[in-house]
Amino acid sequence: MSQRQGVDLSYEDGARAAELAREAVESFVRNGQREHPGSMREAFYERTGAFVRLESTRGRGSLRGCAGGYRSDDQLGHVIVDAAIEAASGDSCGSEVTPSELDNLTVSVCTVKNVLLTDDPLADIELGSHGVAVDGGGKSGWLYPTVPVQNDWSEREYLDRACRKARLPPTAWQDDDIVVTLFEGQVFREREADGSVEQV
């Protein structure tokens, strides 16, 4: 089991992270351009992973895009921008986000710290604290730390769902050739499209 520290964001840093992800999505969707983080907050120079999720507020709502990684050698500010662009692209959920959707999207960012490579995920996982990433057979999938609590999942169901997201059999996390990584993370999300940000 290995562990690596990351960065602790203040609320102001987290709110700026969500704002930066929003700016990156809008710049990419409207103009096909990569937003530059510009003069970044000090925490954004740390080299760590991050994830970005885009959710539609229309109807019952749905996941519109997600991207990122739990490890990175790049600075956090750039990781957020790249993940936001990938989440908005057609590579994420099958179709690129369009300009008409932007007013009906909420953006969230999960910054990564304390990465654990585990050989006993069922014993090591702490619901509400750990995100899960599953890798194997050229496939990968991940879920935010907040997801199992919001959906009232058990540890086993959480791991099963992460495998499904990776397009692997639900119990693949038990296989020796599947790598399961746990990570702690801070999640900041817009309460409504382009609105105020909360930490969850």
Residue frames relative to the residue before (quaternion, step in Angstrom):
aa qw qx qy qz dx dy dz
M 1.0000 0.0000 0.0000 0.0000 0.00 0.00 0.00
S 0.0799 -0.8026 0.5905 0.0265 3.57 -0.80 0.96
Q 0.1292 -0.8001 0.5844 0.0395 3.51 -1.13 0.64
R 0.0357 -0.7884 0.6141 0.0078 3.58 -1.04 0.76
Q 0.4211 -0.7029 0.5124 0.2571 3.55 -0.87 0.94
G 0.1949 -0.7611 0.6026 0.1400 3.55 -1.25 0.32
V 0.6475 -0.5008 0.3942 0.4179 3.54 -1.06 -0.73
D 0.2954 -0.7139 0.6055 0.1910 3.56 -1.17 0.72
L 0.2067 -0.7972 0.5578 0.1029 3.56 -0.62 1.11
S 0.4198 -0.6395 0.5766 0.2870 3.53 -1.15 0.68
Y 0.6669 -0.4623 0.3611 0.4595 3.58 -1.23 0.17
E 0.6415 0.5325 -0.3284 0.4441 3.61 0.95 -0.85
D 0.6378 0.5110 -0.3221 0.4779 3.59 1.03 -0.80
G 0.6749 0.5099 -0.2930 0.4458 3.56 0.92 -0.92
A 0.6352 0.5174 -0.3213 0.4749 3.54 1.03 -0.82
R 0.6530 0.4963 -0.3104 0.4805 3.57 1.02 -0.79
A 0.6035 0.5561 -0.3580 0.4453 3.62 1.06 -0.68
A 0.6682 0.4792 -0.2955 0.4863 3.59 0.94 -0.88
E 0.6378 0.5266 -0.3183 0.4632 3.58 1.03 -0.80
L 0.6475 0.5168 -0.3095 0.4669 3.58 1.00 -0.87
A 0.6404 0.5125 -0.3246 0.4710 3.58 0.98 -0.81
R 0.6268 0.5291 -0.3248 0.4708 3.59 1.01 -0.83
E 0.6635 0.5061 -0.3057 0.4586 3.60 0.87 -0.96
A 0.6567 0.5183 -0.3093 0.4521 3.59 0.98 -0.88
V 0.6365 0.5196 -0.3208 0.4710 3.59 1.00 -0.85
E 0.7009 0.4812 -0.2828 0.4442 3.57 0.79 -1.01
S 0.6441 0.5192 -0.3236 0.4591 3.59 0.99 -0.81
F 0.6677 0.4957 -0.2904 0.4735 3.56 1.01 -0.85
V 0.7109 0.4679 -0.2700 0.4503 3.58 0.81 -1.02
R 0.7304 0.4349 -0.2484 0.4644 3.61 0.88 -0.90
N 0.8422 0.2043 -0.0453 0.4969 3.57 0.90 -0.96
G 0.4281 -0.7105 0.4620 0.3139 3.59 1.24 -0.13
Q 0.5585 0.6192 -0.3718 0.4080 3.56 1.22 0.47
R 0.4325 -0.6644 0.5437 0.2757 3.53 -1.28 0.50
E 0.3893 -0.7100 0.5460 0.2153 3.54 -0.73 1.13
H 0.2535 -0.7357 0.6016 0.1805 3.57 -1.03 0.76
P 0.5189 -0.6757 0.4137 0.3209 3.60 -0.80 0.93
G 0.3345 -0.7638 0.4959 0.2425 3.59 1.19 -0.40
S 0.7636 -0.2680 0.2461 0.5334 3.56 -1.08 -0.74
M 0.1708 -0.8490 0.4965 0.0594 3.56 -0.18 1.31
R 0.5655 -0.5402 0.4968 0.3763 3.52 -1.31 0.43
E 0.6690 -0.5443 0.3222 0.3902 3.58 -1.08 0.71
A 0.6554 0.5376 -0.3180 0.4246 3.60 0.91 -0.90
F 0.6449 0.5626 -0.3184 0.4077 3.59 1.12 -0.64
Y 0.5874 0.5555 -0.3779 0.4512 3.59 1.28 -0.04
E 0.4815 0.6555 -0.4368 0.3843 3.58 1.29 -0.19
R 0.3469 -0.7286 0.5519 0.2104 3.57 -1.08 0.70
T 0.3320 0.7203 -0.5324 0.2959 3.54 -0.26 1.31
G 0.5834 -0.6053 0.4234 0.3376 3.55 -1.27 0.29
A 0.0223 -0.7766 0.6291 0.0244 3.52 -1.36 0.25
F 0.2165 -0.7491 0.6127 0.1287 3.53 -1.29 0.50
V 0.1411 -0.7618 0.6257 0.0912 3.55 -1.22 0.58
R 0.0931 -0.7746 0.6246 0.0349 3.57 -1.01 0.93
L 0.1458 -0.7517 0.6378 0.0831 3.52 -1.11 0.80
E 0.0307 -0.8116 0.5832 -0.0148 3.57 -0.76 1.04
S 0.4167 -0.6977 0.5295 0.2434 3.54 -1.00 0.87
T 0.2966 -0.7465 0.5675 0.1809 3.57 -1.05 0.76
R 0.4907 0.6659 -0.4318 0.3595 3.60 1.25 0.01
G 0.8393 0.1265 -0.0971 0.5198 3.57 -1.09 0.71
R 0.7987 -0.2151 0.2025 0.5241 3.56 -0.83 -1.03
G 0.5008 -0.6616 0.4218 0.3655 3.56 1.30 -0.06
S 0.0587 0.7917 -0.6054 0.0578 3.54 -1.14 0.57
L 0.5724 -0.5579 0.4702 0.3741 3.52 -1.28 0.42
R 0.1799 -0.8191 0.5399 0.0726 3.56 -0.67 1.09
G 0.7852 -0.1500 0.0956 0.5931 3.56 1.20 -0.44
C 0.0509 0.7816 -0.6211 0.0258 3.56 -1.16 0.56
A 0.1313 0.7805 -0.5988 0.1223 3.55 -1.03 0.79
G 0.4260 0.6872 -0.5300 0.2554 3.52 -1.31 0.28
G 0.2183 -0.7667 0.5864 0.1436 3.52 -1.30 -0.21
Y 0.4933 -0.6862 0.4522 0.2852 3.55 -1.14 0.60
R 0.7608 0.2214 -0.1938 0.5785 3.58 1.23 -0.03
S 0.1006 0.7841 -0.6045 0.0980 3.54 -1.07 0.77
D 0.3271 -0.7203 0.5743 0.2106 3.53 -1.18 0.63
D 0.5713 0.5909 -0.3750 0.4288 3.56 1.31 0.06
Q 0.6085 -0.5503 0.4217 0.3862 3.55 -1.28 0.31
L 0.6435 -0.5795 0.3481 0.3591 3.54 -1.04 0.87
G 0.6351 0.5471 -0.3417 0.4248 3.60 0.88 -0.84
H 0.6917 0.4594 -0.2676 0.4887 3.58 0.96 -0.88
V 0.6035 0.5512 -0.3532 0.4552 3.59 1.08 -0.69
I 0.6462 0.5197 -0.3160 0.4610 3.60 0.95 -0.87
V 0.6592 0.5068 -0.3110 0.4603 3.59 0.88 -0.93
D 0.6870 0.4865 -0.2921 0.4540 3.59 0.82 -0.98
A 0.6552 0.5051 -0.3139 0.4658 3.59 0.98 -0.84
A 0.6375 0.5327 -0.3263 0.4510 3.59 1.00 -0.81
I 0.6565 0.5021 -0.3072 0.4718 3.59 0.96 -0.87
E 0.6628 0.4989 -0.3097 0.4648 3.57 0.92 -0.89
A 0.6382 0.5313 -0.3283 0.4501 3.60 1.01 -0.78
A 0.7073 0.4543 -0.2552 0.4778 3.58 1.08 -0.73
S 0.5951 0.5928 -0.3579 0.4079 3.58 1.25 -0.27
G 0.6608 -0.5212 0.3760 0.3878 3.53 -1.28 0.26
D 0.5728 0.6156 -0.3753 0.3900 3.58 1.23 -0.38
S 0.6333 0.5769 -0.3329 0.3940 3.59 1.15 -0.53
C 0.8397 -0.0128 0.0486 0.5408 3.60 0.36 -1.19
G 0.7489 -0.4535 0.2167 0.4319 3.55 1.09 0.66
S 0.8018 0.0566 -0.0458 0.5931 3.60 1.12 -0.48
E 0.5252 -0.6568 0.4502 0.3001 3.54 -1.02 0.86
V 0.5142 -0.6121 0.5013 0.3312 3.56 -1.12 0.70
T 0.2644 -0.7742 0.5594 0.1332 3.59 -0.95 0.91
P 0.6630 -0.5201 0.3489 0.4100 3.61 -1.18 0.46
S 0.6485 0.5365 -0.3309 0.4268 3.61 1.00 -0.72
E 0.6433 0.5356 -0.3220 0.4422 3.60 1.21 -0.38
L 0.5228 0.7077 -0.3985 0.2590 3.58 1.13 -0.61
D 0.6746 0.4915 -0.3012 0.4611 3.60 1.01 -0.74
N 0.7299 0.3841 -0.2240 0.5192 3.59 1.26 -0.22
L 0.5575 0.5658 -0.4050 0.4528 3.56 1.16 0.67
T 0.1536 -0.7209 0.6591 0.1491 3.52 -1.21 0.59
V 0.2699 -0.7663 0.5728 0.1091 3.52 -1.09 0.87
S 0.0163 0.7788 -0.6268 -0.0146 3.57 -1.05 0.75
V 0.1961 -0.7629 0.6108 0.0800 3.52 -1.23 0.68
C 0.0951 -0.7550 0.6456 0.0642 3.55 -1.07 0.82
T 0.1581 -0.7807 0.5986 0.0841 3.57 -0.60 1.11
V 0.3785 -0.7872 0.4646 0.1456 3.53 -0.88 1.05
K 0.1128 0.7512 -0.6489 0.0445 3.52 -1.18 0.71
N 0.8355 0.2264 -0.1575 0.4753 3.55 -1.34 0.30
V 0.0638 0.8193 -0.5581 0.1145 3.54 0.51 1.28
L 0.0788 -0.7983 0.5971 0.0083 3.58 -0.85 1.03
L 0.2054 -0.7270 0.6432 0.1251 3.54 -0.87 1.00
T 0.0558 -0.8567 0.5119 -0.0299 3.56 -0.41 1.22
D 0.2446 -0.7443 0.5971 0.1724 3.56 -1.16 0.63
D 0.7362 0.2659 -0.2115 0.5853 3.59 1.32 0.17
P 0.0851 -0.8666 0.4887 0.0539 3.58 0.61 1.15
L 0.6213 0.5585 -0.3571 0.4179 3.59 1.01 -0.72
A 0.6928 0.4572 -0.2671 0.4896 3.59 1.07 -0.74
D 0.7364 0.4647 -0.2343 0.4323 3.57 0.98 -0.88
I 0.6172 0.6016 -0.3521 0.3648 3.57 1.07 -0.67
E 0.1231 -0.7585 0.6366 0.0656 3.55 -1.10 0.82
L 0.3717 -0.7509 0.5042 0.2093 3.56 -0.45 1.23
G 0.7721 0.3006 -0.2520 0.5000 3.54 -0.89 0.98
S 0.7305 0.3733 -0.2251 0.5257 3.57 1.24 -0.41
H 0.7914 0.3278 -0.1472 0.4945 3.57 0.97 -0.87
G 0.2690 -0.6674 0.6683 0.1884 3.47 -1.21 0.77
V 0.2733 -0.7607 0.5692 0.1505 3.57 -1.24 0.43
A 0.0381 -0.7525 0.6567 0.0335 3.53 -1.10 0.82
V 0.1264 -0.7868 0.6034 0.0293 3.55 -0.93 0.98
D 0.0020 0.8050 -0.5914 0.0480 3.58 -0.82 1.02
G 0.3871 0.7132 -0.5339 0.2374 3.56 -0.99 0.83
G 0.8362 0.1731 -0.1334 0.5030 3.54 -1.10 0.70
G 0.6662 -0.5128 0.2954 0.4539 3.55 1.11 0.66
K 0.6493 0.4814 -0.3150 0.4975 3.58 1.28 0.17
S 0.0070 -0.7989 0.6014 0.0035 3.55 -1.17 0.54
G 0.0266 0.7797 -0.6250 0.0275 3.53 -1.23 0.55
W 0.0633 -0.8009 0.5952 0.0171 3.56 -1.17 0.54
L 0.1407 -0.7645 0.6233 0.0852 3.52 -1.32 0.45
Y 0.5608 -0.6141 0.4579 0.3142 3.56 -1.13 0.80
P 0.6053 -0.5609 0.4219 0.3755 3.62 -1.20 0.48
T 0.6698 0.5310 -0.2994 0.4240 3.60 1.09 -0.67
V 0.5441 0.6880 -0.3787 0.2951 3.60 1.17 -0.57
P 0.7038 0.4627 -0.3198 0.4339 3.67 0.72 -0.86
V 0.6271 0.5301 -0.3369 0.4608 3.58 1.09 -0.65
Q 0.6587 0.5149 -0.3032 0.4572 3.58 0.97 -0.89
N 0.7683 0.3596 -0.1764 0.4994 3.58 1.09 -0.73
D 0.3981 -0.7443 0.4507 0.2906 3.58 1.35 0.05
W 0.2917 0.7614 -0.5176 0.2595 3.58 0.91 0.99
S 0.4465 -0.6265 0.5617 0.3044 3.53 -1.27 0.48
E 0.6920 -0.4434 0.3502 0.4493 3.58 -1.30 0.13
R 0.6689 0.5077 -0.2997 0.4527 3.58 0.90 -0.93
E 0.6699 0.4892 -0.3080 0.4660 3.60 0.92 -0.86
Y 0.5993 0.5652 -0.3420 0.4522 3.57 1.09 -0.75
L 0.6831 0.4728 -0.2764 0.4832 3.58 0.89 -0.95
D 0.6221 0.5384 -0.3316 0.4617 3.58 1.02 -0.81
R 0.6818 0.4968 -0.2857 0.4547 3.58 0.91 -0.95
A 0.6185 0.5314 -0.3465 0.4637 3.59 1.05 -0.70
C 0.6371 0.5183 -0.3179 0.4737 3.57 1.06 -0.76
R 0.6413 0.5186 -0.3248 0.4629 3.57 0.96 -0.84
K 0.6388 0.5246 -0.3299 0.4560 3.56 0.99 -0.81
A 0.6758 0.4645 -0.2785 0.4999 3.58 1.16 -0.63
R 0.4184 -0.7134 0.4434 0.3455 3.58 1.38 0.01
L 0.4574 0.6175 -0.4726 0.4314 3.51 1.02 1.00
P 0.6294 -0.4983 0.3959 0.4459 3.62 -1.17 0.29
P 0.6354 -0.5896 0.3317 0.3722 3.62 -0.96 0.79
T 0.7566 0.3778 -0.2166 0.4878 3.60 0.96 -0.77
A 0.3130 0.7913 -0.4829 0.2067 3.60 1.25 0.24
W 0.5637 0.6196 -0.3897 0.3827 3.61 1.13 -0.55
Q 0.6322 0.5309 -0.3320 0.4563 3.59 1.23 -0.33
D 0.5767 0.6171 -0.3690 0.3879 3.61 1.24 -0.32
D 0.5676 -0.6352 0.4167 0.3173 3.56 -1.06 0.78
D 0.7197 0.4500 -0.2605 0.4601 3.59 1.06 -0.65
I 0.5931 0.5313 -0.3732 0.4761 3.59 1.27 0.20
V 0.2618 -0.7679 0.5689 0.1348 3.56 -0.85 1.01
V 0.0957 -0.7844 0.6122 0.0275 3.56 -0.78 1.09
T 0.0656 -0.7929 0.6058 -0.0090 3.54 -0.77 1.11
L 0.1969 -0.7539 0.6177 0.1064 3.54 -0.98 0.93
F 0.0110 0.7992 -0.6009 0.0088 3.56 -1.03 0.69
E 0.3598 -0.6754 0.5919 0.2530 3.51 -1.18 0.62
G 0.0402 0.8188 -0.5715 0.0360 3.55 -1.09 0.52
Q 0.3411 -0.6867 0.5986 0.2321 3.49 -1.29 0.48
V 0.1652 -0.8004 0.5730 0.0609 3.57 -0.81 1.03
F 0.0301 -0.7688 0.6383 -0.0242 3.54 -0.88 1.07
R 0.0474 0.8210 -0.5652 0.0650 3.58 -0.77 0.99
E 0.5336 -0.5911 0.4992 0.3415 3.50 -1.27 0.51
R 0.4476 -0.6730 0.5159 0.2839 3.58 -1.00 0.81
E 0.7662 -0.0277 0.0169 0.6418 3.55 1.15 -0.65
A 0.7194 -0.4511 0.2829 0.4461 3.58 -1.21 0.37
D 0.8539 -0.0374 -0.0312 0.5182 3.55 -0.75 1.18
G 0.5023 0.6631 -0.4117 0.3722 3.56 1.16 0.63
S 0.7767 -0.3008 0.2396 0.4989 3.54 -1.20 -0.51
V 0.3898 -0.7299 0.5303 0.1846 3.53 -1.26 0.60
E 0.1014 -0.7781 0.6167 0.0633 3.56 -1.07 0.76
Q 0.3611 -0.6772 0.5847 0.2629 3.55 -1.24 0.45
V 0.1142 -0.8177 0.5633 0.0334 3.58 -0.81 1.00
